Amino acid sequence: MTIEELAKLNEGKGQEWFDALEEVVIRDAKGTVTEGISIQTEAEALKFGVDVLQATLNASRNQLGLAAKE
């Protein structure tokens, strides 16, 4: 399911659903484990991935007209 589809399902419910979605996907992304690379490389890759995910969520939030999370 896409973020746009979730927005339609949660229409009129404010932005709490998006905040909850954001919390879950960021938490799950941070919980990934990689094997065969150094801890430093893994940390850098994870930070990059989370930064990209956060930027995507921020863009979706703006596109849907939801306020920035405080």
MDAnalysis code that builds the backbone (N, CA, C; Angstrom):
import MDAnalysis as mda
import numpy as np

u = mda.Universe.empty(210, n_residues=70, atom_resindex=np.repeat(np.arange(70), 3), trajectory=True)
u.add_TopologyAttr("name", ["N", "CA", "C"] * 70)
u.add_TopologyAttr("resid", np.arange(1, 71))
u.add_TopologyAttr("resname", ["MET", "THR", "ILE", "GLU", "GLU", "LEU", "ALA", "LYS", "LEU", "ASN", "GLU", "GLY", "LYS", "GLY", "GLN", "GLU", "TRP", "PHE", "ASP", "ALA", "LEU", "GLU", "GLU", "VAL", "VAL", "ILE", "ARG", "ASP", "ALA", "LYS", "GLY", "THR", "VAL", "THR", "GLU", "GLY", "ILE", "SER", "ILE", "GLN", "THR", "GLU", "ALA", "GLU", "ALA", "LEU", "LYS", "PHE", "GLY", "VAL", "ASP", "VAL", "LEU", "GLN", "ALA", "THR", "LEU", "ASN", "ALA", "SER", "ARG", "ASN", "GLN", "LEU", "GLY", "LEU", "ALA", "ALA", "LYS", "GLU"])
u.atoms.positions = np.array([
    [0.847, -1.167, 0.000],
    [0.000, 0.000, 0.000],
    [0.899, 1.238, 0.000],
    [0.516, 2.233, -0.758],
    [1.301, 3.464, -0.845],
    [0.865, 4.471, 0.214],
    [1.704, 5.458, 0.420],
    [1.364, 6.515, 1.377],
    [0.108, 7.248, 0.923],
    [-0.037, 7.442, -0.381],
    [-1.228, 8.122, -0.897],
    [-2.492, 7.316, -0.597],
    [-2.414, 5.998, -0.715],
    [-3.570, 5.155, -0.395],
    [-3.895, 5.206, 1.094],
    [-2.849, 5.202, 1.919],
    [-3.063, 5.329, 3.358],
    [-3.698, 6.671, 3.704],
    [-3.296, 7.718, 3.006],
    [-3.873, 9.043, 3.248],
    [-5.368, 9.039, 2.951],
    [-5.759, 8.373, 1.868],
    [-7.188, 8.298, 1.524],
    [-7.964, 7.521, 2.584],
    [-7.374, 6.430, 3.084],
    [-8.034, 5.632, 4.110],
    [-8.164, 6.389, 5.428],
    [-7.248, 7.313, 5.688],
    [-7.220, 8.051, 6.955],
    [-7.690, 9.492, 6.805],
    [-8.361, 9.778, 5.705],
    [-8.846, 11.133, 5.451],
    [-9.745, 11.600, 6.596],
    [-9.496, 12.814, 7.055],
    [-10.299, 13.390, 8.122],
    [-9.848, 13.001, 9.520],
    [-8.780, 12.235, 9.615],
    [-8.298, 11.769, 10.919],
    [-7.093, 12.553, 11.405],
    [-6.803, 13.669, 10.775],
    [-5.637, 14.450, 11.174],
    [-4.355, 13.787, 10.700],
    [-3.269, 14.123, 11.351],
    [-1.978, 13.603, 10.901],
    [-1.405, 12.538, 11.829],
    [-2.171, 12.144, 12.832],
    [-1.667, 11.155, 13.787],
    [-1.273, 9.856, 13.093],
    [-2.050, 9.451, 12.075],
    [-1.742, 8.215, 11.367],
    [-0.378, 8.319, 10.685],
    [-0.063, 9.502, 10.144],
    [1.219, 9.685, 9.451],
    [2.361, 9.682, 10.458],
    [2.149, 10.326, 11.603],
    [3.165, 10.325, 12.656],
    [3.461, 8.892, 13.109],
    [2.405, 8.084, 13.262],
    [2.585, 6.690, 13.672],
    [3.329, 5.896, 12.600],
    [2.971, 6.116, 11.342],
    [3.659, 5.458, 10.230],
    [5.135, 5.811, 10.231],
    [5.424, 7.084, 10.370],
    [6.805, 7.565, 10.377],
    [7.594, 6.901, 11.508],
    [6.996, 6.847, 12.675],
    [7.674, 6.244, 13.827],
    [8.015, 4.774, 13.561],
    [7.079, 4.043, 13.008],
    [7.287, 2.610, 12.751],
    [8.356, 2.381, 11.686],
    [8.284, 3.101, 10.563],
    [9.251, 2.834, 9.488],
    [10.664, 3.252, 9.874],
    [10.802, 4.342, 10.630],
    [12.131, 4.753, 11.081],
    [12.676, 3.736, 12.089],
    [11.847, 3.316, 13.029],
    [12.271, 2.316, 14.014],
    [12.692, 1.012, 13.329],
    [11.887, 0.562, 12.373],
    [12.210, -0.676, 11.670],
    [13.489, -0.544, 10.853],
    [13.684, 0.609, 10.232],
    [14.910, 0.826, 9.446],
    [16.135, 0.795, 10.351],
    [16.022, 1.379, 11.529],
    [17.148, 1.399, 12.462],
    [17.432, 0.017, 13.036],
    [16.460, -0.863, 12.977],
    [16.623, -2.200, 13.533],
    [17.239, -3.209, 12.574],
    [17.642, -2.772, 11.401],
    [18.237, -3.706, 10.443],
    [19.663, -4.048, 10.850],
    [20.081, -5.245, 10.476],
    [21.428, -5.719, 10.782],
    [22.068, -6.193, 9.486],
    [23.326, -5.820, 9.301],
    [24.065, -6.216, 8.110],
    [25.242, -7.076, 8.530],
    [25.601, -8.021, 7.706],
    [26.742, -8.881, 8.012],
    [27.813, -8.697, 6.950],
    [29.050, -8.890, 7.366],
    [30.149, -8.883, 6.413],
    [30.761, -7.518, 6.141],
    [30.345, -6.486, 6.895],
    [30.959, -5.166, 6.729],
    [31.348, -4.642, 8.099],
    [32.220, -3.667, 8.113],
    [32.662, -3.115, 9.395],
    [31.519, -2.367, 10.073],
    [31.639, -2.230, 11.379],
    [30.625, -1.506, 12.146],
    [30.528, -0.061, 11.669],
    [31.665, 0.556, 11.377],
    [31.656, 1.943, 10.906],
    [30.927, 2.064, 9.577],
    [31.201, 1.157, 8.658],
    [30.524, 1.176, 7.355],
    [29.035, 0.945, 7.525],
    [28.678, 0.013, 8.400],
    [27.271, -0.261, 8.647],
    [26.577, 0.966, 9.235],
    [27.222, 1.630, 10.191],
    [26.638, 2.821, 10.815],
    [26.440, 3.935, 9.794],
    [27.431, 4.131, 8.935],
    [27.320, 5.168, 7.901],
    [26.202, 4.843, 6.921],
    [26.115, 3.586, 6.517],
    [25.067, 3.177, 5.574],
    [23.685, 3.308, 6.206],
    [23.578, 2.924, 7.467],
    [22.298, 3.039, 8.162],
    [21.884, 4.499, 8.295],
    [22.821, 5.361, 8.651],
    [22.508, 6.792, 8.762],
    [22.043, 7.339, 7.414],
    [22.743, 6.967, 6.350],
    [22.357, 7.420, 5.016],
    [20.941, 6.930, 4.685],
    [20.679, 5.658, 4.938],
    [19.362, 5.094, 4.648],
    [18.253, 5.775, 5.423],
    [18.487, 6.018, 6.701],
    [17.481, 6.687, 7.530],
    [17.293, 8.130, 7.065],
    [18.369, 8.797, 6.690],
    [18.257, 10.171, 6.178],
    [17.415, 10.217, 4.907],
    [17.639, 9.261, 4.007],
    [16.860, 9.199, 2.763],
    [15.396, 8.898, 3.079],
    [15.161, 7.956, 3.980],
    [13.799, 7.620, 4.378],
    [13.102, 8.827, 4.996],
    [13.800, 9.551, 5.870],
    [13.216, 10.734, 6.503],
    [12.900, 11.813, 5.469],
    [13.786, 12.007, 4.507],
    [13.539, 12.995, 3.445],
    [12.316, 12.603, 2.616],
    [12.176, 11.313, 2.349],
    [11.012, 10.825, 1.591],
    [9.729, 11.049, 2.381],
    [9.773, 10.753, 3.665],
    [8.594, 10.978, 4.507],
    [8.258, 12.466, 4.595],
    [9.272, 13.306, 4.726],
    [9.038, 14.755, 4.775],
    [8.406, 15.253, 3.484],
    [8.883, 14.746, 2.345],
    [8.311, 15.143, 1.056],
    [6.857, 14.683, 0.956],
    [6.577, 13.472, 1.408],
    [5.200, 12.968, 1.388],
    [4.316, 13.789, 2.310],
    [4.840, 14.126, 3.481],
    [4.083, 14.950, 4.433],
    [3.712, 16.289, 3.800],
    [4.681, 16.916, 3.130],
    [4.416, 18.193, 2.456],
    [3.408, 18.030, 1.332],
    [3.566, 16.971, 0.540],
    [2.660, 16.714, -0.584],
    [1.228, 16.516, -0.102],
    [1.074, 15.894, 1.051],
    [-0.267, 15.642, 1.595],
    [-0.812, 16.835, 2.378],
    [0.014, 17.865, 2.544],
    [-0.432, 19.064, 3.262],
    [-0.500, 18.874, 4.767],
    [0.324, 17.966, 5.280],
    [0.350, 17.731, 6.724],
    [1.439, 18.575, 7.347],
    [1.218, 19.002, 8.565],
    [2.190, 19.841, 9.262],
    [3.439, 19.038, 9.594],
    [4.551, 19.732, 9.668],
    [5.801, 19.089, 10.049],
    [5.702, 18.562, 11.470],
    [6.271, 17.399, 11.713],
    [6.268, 16.805, 13.046],
    [7.171, 17.614, 13.952],
    [6.678, 17.924, 15.129],
    [7.461, 18.730, 16.079],
    [8.255, 17.853, 16.993],
])
